[in-house]
Amino acid sequence: MFRRPLRRAMRRAARPDVPPLLRRAHEFMAAGNYAAAAEAFETLARAGEARQHPKTGQMYLQAGRARILAGQKSAGFQHLKAGLDALQRMGLRGQLFHAGQRVTAELNQHGMTAEAQELSQWLQTNIPAGMTPAPVPSPAKRPILPTHCPGCGGPLRADDVEWLDEVTAECAWCGSPLRDE
Ligand SMILES: [Zn+2]
């Protein structure tokens, strides 16, 4: 994999050091151990916050999902807001757009309709009107991504990863470059 050097991808996403805690956090989540997953993602989020790391928002969002799945809806909602806020503060508007839509839908699925509405309103004031996310490759051209990142083990979704070009995506969790080769 990654035999052809792709300068932009390599510069932005050269083989990151994946924190072992991130791998464990994904394992806890996949195993349904939501309380342990929440603690791990909270630790990662706080560490990311201290360094203004671009993945901080993702860590908060996943900590929030884990808390909600563990039955701690109020704590989970606080993390979801912190995650969207981190994306907004770091200027990651494309991610904010997608994450906002997804989180709102997830809250509704959990019956947290008041919280979903609060987030929708927040998103409306924080995402400029008419703003569209960065163009992504058309579905026909998109490579099929693995279901999980080979770097960190995190689950991958086509609308969650960042597309560096038409065939290369970046793992939203650890920044590993992903190509279908
Ligand atoms: Zn990864």
Boltz pocket constraint, residues with backbone or C-beta under 6 A from the ligand:
constraints:
  - pocket:
      binder: B
      contacts: [[A, 149], [A, 150], [A, 151], [A, 152], [A, 153], [A, 154], [A, 171], [A, 172], [A, 173], [A, 174], [A, 175], [A, 176]]
      max_distance: 6.0
